Amino acid sequence: MTIRIPRDLRLPSLMYSNHLTVEMKVPLHEFKEVCTVEHSTLTAIPRIKFIQQYVNISFLNDCISKCRFIRSSGLCEGIAYSKEKKACLIAVNGNNDDEVLLNGGYHFLTLHNCSKDREVERAHNDPPELHAFPLLDEICLVEFYKPLFVSGWSVIAEIRNTTSVQWCLLNCAAAMYANKCSAIYFIDGDCVLLERMHYPRIYFTRQSASVFAELLFCEASIE
């Protein structure tokens, strides 16, 4: 059986030359985990079928979280997501006759291994907050940290005479993909941009009057 997904005109296709899949690390704050996902650049996905649809899903990250939630029962191998339509489709393995045809509006990702991400260290942090950045046309989910000792971060750059925490967050969001910025340390007008490291024993110590915040994800905003 072939399933055709109608074209989503506002979102262009993601193209990666000479690659069929692109691997990414995705933080899932609800589980305090980091998961490996693969984004397929193919337009036809064989031996896959959809079993469930969620509507009004504003972020790709939330769609991946839906898959992770039901993964323990073996009912999710991947997702197809359209930001324009706010639609999240849950996919499972099908048979040889099943196939999904994608287009520029929907993107297919498979969920692989997930590992805990400093769940003890983050246990008492407040729930993450959504922050809008009109200059970037993006919305980011931000988690503010309470511990003074945080693990697994390396300094990318320091920006002096920063006017506010929001401006510091904006600079990190702007550098997220080019320089892998995913957290900020703000104190007395100084804004330090930080990169997530894979070595949790590297500790960063902050002062009690400072702000330390992680940008869990940033996605394009849609009216």
C-alpha positions, 0 to 999 in steps of 0.5 A: 500500500502506498500513502501519499502525503499532500504537498506542504507549500511553505516548507522547502525540501531539506537536501543533503547531497550524497547522503540518504540520512543525516544523524542528529542528537536531539534533547528530549526535556520531558525524559531528560534524555538525549536521543539519536535520530536519523532524518531521511532525505529520501522521498519514498520510505519503503516498508513503513506505515502510519498507525496514529496522527497527532494534531496541533503539534507546534514543534518537531521536538514535541513530535519526537517526544510523542514517539519516545513516549510510546516507544517502550511498547514498540509502537513507534519506529519513526515520525513524519512531521509537517510544521505548516500543518502541525501534524505528527504521524507515528510510523511503525514497520510495515510489510513489503507492500507498504510505502510512504511518499514524502514531499517538501512539507513533511520530513521523516525521522527514525528514532534510535538510542536514547541516553539519560542526560544529567537527570540528577543534576537537572532534577530541581530545575524549573520547567523549561520556558519558550522564548521568542526571538523575532530577529531570528524568526525562531522560538527556543525552549530554554531551561534555567539551571539552579545548581552552581556546578554544571557538567559537560560544557565548554566555552565558545565565546564571551560577549561583553556589555550585554544588555540582558539575559534575553539578548544573551540567549539571542546570541546563542540561538544565532550561533546554535548551528554554525558554532554549536552554541546550546547554553549561556552564562550571564553575569554583570553584563557578560554573556558567555556562550557554551557548547555541549560536550560529551564528557560530563566530567568537565565541570563549569562553575558559576556564581550564585548571582549569575544565570545559566540556561540551556537552549534545548531546541530552537525551531522556526516560528509559524503564525 
